[in-house]
């Protein structure tokens, strides 16, 4: 048997009916595995390892091609086989629709406060966002990425900025980062600070030489005094504190209360409650020589999780590594780094997408179940403002009542805790949605036809069974 015949036999088996059955079973098993991965590691892991992997795309392509080959091989397009033809055609429509959604669809969310309008939405997919300045010229880069707790996380790119090249590389990805401190002979003084944040108690670490914002208060750990900040210094094996406003101090153990006069250095008391700076502060623990390490608190990433990226920026002979914190649904504070005369603001999170029209929130309405505080439904009364087309109209968005305009669909998704703002889910996927729904319609029609049409597959099998029973 020559090579040509061997290739033909292989291709025939690759796109045979048996192969189609294997592909379908394989896809079902893979989707089941993806469910377990999503449960243990989050949606991003399932997307990275399975749904957006090259090998899974190859399986889907093989299945789609097999369906087409068998349609023509068995002449399913003939009138007497039209129920089977509809079933196979529906699978192709569903695959094509899913492909269009993945590669061309836009998904995001739009946040609007009452009496305000916006044309900005944030993308559903996370990006690495870079804003660079060199020689008074501004450069902007947005790189779509998919980092997850499973799989290899890689990012390495070079950018030409004027006469210099900037290299950016991901060194480490830490899901749900948690800071820990360990004693180190070569370490620096570190102060553990407990502040009252939006999510309750927050433990923070302040290293000597750093200026950080904790709970809306600026902390400056250094000898140089900074205005509007809680200044801390370490001298002669002792800690001192200074603030430009009076601070009330209560020792937690004895309940002893004192007031620290402003603009004067005072001995810093550990495990004492400090108030008067806009939030409650406790300086819990001090490490004269310590090293701060970041570890993963949990490998499961959800919509509220954040991640730390350790990125290296290199240009010429100069290289710096910084830590960037962000998430899939929120962009973290940009980190500023300067290498070889290039200043870069780097952040991780969604990308801003601007629409050619704006949405104004007139009124947000939250309805509750009678006698309880539990929400039963929430609605947004909005106005669409399209200045380019001179169009303005009001619309009421609520459950299953979607705003369609400009190719975008706006769904009621969530709302602000103070009930004065709304969050709308937005997508632009007209053709992907249309083709997928058409596939589902053809699939349903084909199944019904197979059950009830005289020459349908199920009716033919039923007649054969009746004949066997009479034998």
N, C-alpha and C positions, 0 to 999 in steps of 0.2 A: 504494500500500500504506500503510495507516494505521499509527500508532504501536503499536497493540495487536498487530497482526499481526507487526510487526517484533520486538516483545518476545517473542512466543510462539516465533518462529523462533530467536531468540537463546537462549532457555531450552532449547528442544529440542536445539540443537547443544551447549549447555553440559553437558547430561546425557545425551548420546547414547553409543552403544557405542564410537564412534570417540573421543569425549572420554575415556571410561574408559581406553581403551588409551593415549592420550596421557598421562593422569595417572599410570598405572602406569610408563610409560617415564621420565617426568619424576621420579617418586619414586626410581626405581632410580638415575638419573643423580645426583640430589641426594645420596643416601646414599653413592655413590661419591666425590663431591666432599668430603663430610663426613669420609670416611676419610683423605683427603690432608690436610685441615685439622687433624684430630686428630693425625696423625703429625708435622706441622710446628709446631703451636701448642698442642697439648694438648686433652684432652677438654672442658675448660671453653669453649674457643673454638668447638668444633664444636657444643656445646649452645647457646651464645649466638647464634651466627651462623645456625645452621640448625635444629636439633631443637626449640629452644624459641622460635623466631621466629614472629611472627604470620603471615607469608606462607606458611610451611610448614604451619601449622595450617589455613589456608584451603584449600591444595591437598588435604590429607587430608579435610577436610569435603566438598569438591567430589567427591572420589572416593567417599566413603561415600554421599553423597546420590545420586550417579550409579548406584551399585550397587542401591540401594533402588528408584529410578525404573525401572531396567531389569528388576528382578525382577517388578514389577507390569505393566510395559509388555509383556513377552513371556510373562507368566503362567507363570513358572518354577516356581511353587508347585504346578502340576499334577503328578499322579503320574508321568506318562510323562517328565517333565523333572526328576525329583528328583535325579539326580546333579549336574546343572548348578546346581540350586537349593542343594544342600549346599555346593558350591564358593563360590557368591556369599554364602551365609549365613555361611560360615566367615570370609570377609574382614571382614564387619561385626562379628563377634564379636571378631576380633583387634584391629580399630580401637577398639571400645568398651573392651576390656580394657586396651589401651595407654593410653587416655584416663583410665580409673579409676586406673591405676597412677601416672600423672603427676600428677594433681590431688589424689588422696586417699591415695596410698601413703606410708608412712613408712619411711625407710631410715637406718641408722646403724651404729655399732659400739659394743661394750661391752668394756671392759678390766677384768679381774678378776685379782687376785693370789691365790696359793694361801692357803687358810684364811680368805679374806676374802669378803665378799658385797657386792653393789651392786644398786641398782635404777636406776642412771643409765646412759644411753647418749648418745653425741654424734651429732648429725645428720649426714647425708651432705652436705647442702647448707650452704654458708657463710652466715653472718649477720653483720650489724653489730649488736653488742651494746652497749647504753648503760645505765649505771646512774648516775642523777643524784640529787643531794641539794640541796634548797632549802627553807629555813625548817624544818629538821629533818624534812621530809617526803621519803620515798624514792620514786623513780620508776624504772621499768625498761622498756626498749624493746628488742625483738628484730626486726630488719628483714631479711627474706630477700632476698639479693642474688645476682646472677650477674655477676661481673666477669671479663673475659678479655683476652687479648692482641689479639684482633680485635674489631671492632665498637666502638660508642660506649658508654663506661662513664659512667653518670649516676646520681647520687643527690642529691636535694634534698628535705628535709622540714622541717616546722615542728611543734613540740610546745608545748602549753600546760602550763606548770608553775606552778601557783598563779596569781599575777597577772602572770607574765612569760612571754614567748614565746622559745623556743630554736630557732634555725635551724641546721640542719646540712647541709653541702653537700660533695660530693666534688670536689676540685680536680684530682687526678691519680692515676693508677693505674700503678705501676711493677712489672712482673713480674720475679721473681728479682733483687731489688735488690742492687746492689754500690756500696759507698762509694768515692769517689775524692776526692783533695785537689788543689787547684790554688792557686798563689800569688795573693794578692790584696792590694792596697794597703790596703783597708778590712777585711781579715780579722783573725781572732784567732789566738793561738798554738794549734797543734794538734800533738799527739804521736801517732805511730803505734806501737801496742802489738801485739806478737805473743804470744798465749797458747796453751796446750795445752787444747783443748776436747774435747767428746765425739766430734766428727767429725774430730779431728786438729788440725792447725795452724789457728788463726783469726786473721786480721788485723783489728784494731780501731783506731778513731780516737777520741781523747779531746781534746775541745775545752776550752780554759780556761773555768772557771766551771761545768763539768759534773761530775756524780757518776754513775758507771756501774758495772755489774756485768759483768765479763769473766771467763769461766771460773770463776765462783764466788768471785771476789775483787772487793772494792769498791775502785774507783779514784776519788780525789777530787783534781781539778786546780783548786786554789784556795789562797788564803792562809790560810783558816780551817781549822784542824786538825779532822779527824773521826776518832773512835775506831774501831778494828777496820777501818781502811782504809789503803790505800797512798796517802799524801798526797804530792802533787807541787805545787811552786810555781815560778814564773818571775820572777826578780828580777835586775835589773842584767845583763840579757842572758845569764843563766845559769839552768840547771834544778837543782832540789834535790829530794831524796826523803826521806821519813820514814815509819817503820812502827813499830808498838808491839811488834814481835818482831824478833829478829835476821834479817838477810837475807844469804844467801851470794851473792856476785857473782863471775862468771868472765868476763873479757874474752875474747871469742871468738877474736880474732886472736892474742893472746899467751899465752892459757891462764892468765893471771895470776889468782889467787884472793884475795879479801878478804872480810871479814865486816863488815857495817854494824851498828853498835850500835843498839838500839831507842831510840825517843823522842828522836832527835837528827837534825837536818837534815844530809844528806850531799849532796855534788855527784852529780848523776845521770849515769851513764855510758851512752852510747848503744852499741848493738850488743854488749851484755854480757848474759849469762844471769843472771837473778835467781831464786833459789829460797828457800823458807822461808815462803811465804805460802799454800801449799796447791796451787800449780801453777807451771809453768815460765813465766817472763815475760822477754821481750826488748823493750826500748824501742828500736825499730829506727831511727826517723827523727823529726826535729823540724822543724816549719815555724813560724817566728816570726810570719808573717802569712799566713794561708791561709783558704780557703773550702772547706767540705765539700759535695760534690754527690753525689746518688744517681742512678745510671744502671741500666738494665736489662742484666743479664749475659746473659740469653737470653729469647727471647719464648715458648719452649715451656714450658708449665706441666704438671707431673706431680703424682703424689700426695705427693711430698716437697717440692715447690716452695713458696716463700713469696712474698708480694707486699707492697708498701708502698702504703698509701693515705694521701694527703695530704688531710686533712679540715679544713674551716673551721667553727668554732663561733661563732655570733654571737647576742648577746642585748642589746637596747638599742643603745647606741653602741659597745659593746665587742666585739671580734672577735679570735679567736686561731686559728692554723693549726698543727696537730700532725701528725706522721707515725705511722701505725699499721701494724705489721707482723703478718701472720698468714697463714693458708693454708686450703685447703679441708678438710684433715684435722687441723688443730691450731689452737687459739686462741692468738694471741700475747699477750704481756704487756700488760695494760690500760694505756693512757696517761691520765694524770690532767690535766685542764684545767679552769680556773675562769674563767667569764665572767659579769659582772654579778651576782655573788653565787651563781651556780649552779656546783656542783662536779660534773663529769662524768668517769666512768671509761669509756673507749671501747676496744673490742677488736674484732678481725675474725677470724672462724673459725666452727666449728660451734657450734650451740646445744645446751645440756643438755636432754635429754628424760627425764622420770622416769616409770618404769613403776609400776603398782599392785602389783607383786610384785618380789621380789629373786632373784638367782641367786648361789649360793655355789660357789666353786671348791674342790673337795675335793682334786683331784690333776690336775696337767698331765703328760702322758706324751709324750715325744718319742722316736720310733723312727728308727734309722739303718740304712742299708744295711750289710751285713756287711763288716767290714774297712775302713770309711770313716767320715768324720764327716758325710757328706751325709745330711740327714734324708729318710726315706722316707715318714713320716706323723707326724701329731701329733693328740693326742686330749685331751679335757677331760672329767673326771668331775665333774659338778656336782650341786647340790641346788637344787630350786625351792622357794622359801619364799614362800607367799602367806598372810599373816596374816589378811587380810580374809575369806578363804574357809576358813581353817583347813586349808590344804592344804600338804603337804610330801612331796616324793618325789625320788628320785635318778634321774639320767639320764646316759647316756654319749654325748657328742657327738664325732663323727669324720666322715671323708669320706663324703658321701652318707647320713649318719645324723643327721638334723636334729631339733632339739627344737622341737616345736610346743606353745605354751601361751599362752592369753589372747589369741589372734589374732596373736601374734608368732612368727616363725620364727628360730631361732638356728643359725647355721652356724659351723663351725670355720674361722677365717680366717687368723690369724697367732699369734705368741707373743712373749714377752719374750726378749731375748738371754740372760738368766740362766736361762731355762727354768723360771721359777717364777711365770709369769703367762700368761694366755691373752687373745687378742683375738677376739671373736666378731662376725661380721656379723649384723645384725638387720634384719628388715623386717616390716612389717605391711601386707599387701596381699592379703587373702584373696580378695575378689571380683575384683580385677584379675587375679590369677594364675589363678583358677578359670575366668573367662570367656575369657582368652587361651588357656589349655590346651584348653578346649572348642573354641575356634576352630581350633586346630591339629588336633584330632581330627576335626572335621568336614571340614577341608581334605583330610586324608589319606583319609578315607572317600569323599569326593567324587571324588578322583583315581582311587582304586581302582575305584569304581563306573563311572567313565567308561571305564576300560580293559577291564573284564570283564563288565559288565552288557550284556545283549543289545541294548537300545536306547540304550546309552551312546554318547557322542559319538565316541569312538575306534572303536568297533565299526561304527557307521554309516559313518564315513569309510573304514574298511577295506573294507566291502562295495562302496562306490562305486568305490574304486580297483580292486577285482577286476573290476568291470564294465567299467571303462575299459581294463584290460589285455586283455580278451576281444574288444574291438572291433577 
